[in-house]
């Protein structure tokens, strides 16, 4: 596949997974809010909370540095130092 097709497929899969997660979390939050009268003030705000939490999760996933297996601490340190 070309890079454009694989990128489009990755975005599509991510969008579907994100939409399903948002739907199920929102449904669970709505049910919880409707059962507990003390949480009525959260009606409508759970969507904003889900979006903010999702932003932090994506930031953590994509902000985490990727280290290859051979690039660990000390890999090649001192190589040729005494030669």
N, C-alpha and C positions, 0 to 999 in steps of 0.2 A: 504494500500500500504506500501511497505517497504521504509525505509528512502532513499535507493539508487534510487528507482523509483521516489519518490517525489522530490528528489534533481535534478535528471535528467530532470524531467518535468519542474521544476522551471527554470533551466538553459535554457532549450529549449524555454520556453515562453519569458524569458528575452531576449534571442538572437533574436527572431522574432520581438519583440517590438522594440529593439534597431536598428535592420536592417531597419525596416519600418520608424522609426523616422529619421535615418541618410539619407535614400533615399529621403524622402520628403523634409527635410531641405536642402539637397544638391541640389535637383532639383530647389527649390525656390531660393537658392543662385545663382545657375548657370543662371537662367532666369533673376535675378536682375542684375548680372554682365554683361550679354549680352546686356541688355537694356541701361545701363549707361556707356558711354565711359570712364568716370573718374575712373571707378572701374576695368578696364582691367588688372591692375597690380595684382589684387587678383585672377586671373584665376589660378586654381589649388591649391591655398592656402586655399580655403574655406573648403576643406576636413580636413586639419590640424586643422583649427579653430573648426570644428564640433567635432573632436576627443578630443581636449583639453577641450571644453565646456562640453562634455559628461563625461569626467574624473572628472571635478569639481562637476558636478551634482551627480555622483555616490559616490564621496568622501563625499559630504554633506549628502546624504541619509544614507550611511552606517557608517559614522562617528558620526552621531547624537546619543547621548546616549538615551537609552530606559528606561523610568521610569515607573514602574508598578503603578497602581492606588493607592495602599495602601502605597507606599513608598514616598509620598510627604513630603514636609518640615513640620516638627512638628508631623508627624504621630507617635504616641507612645512616643514623647518626654516627659520626666518627668514621665513616667509610673513607678509607684512604688517608686518614689523619696521620698515621705513623709511617706512611710509605714515602 
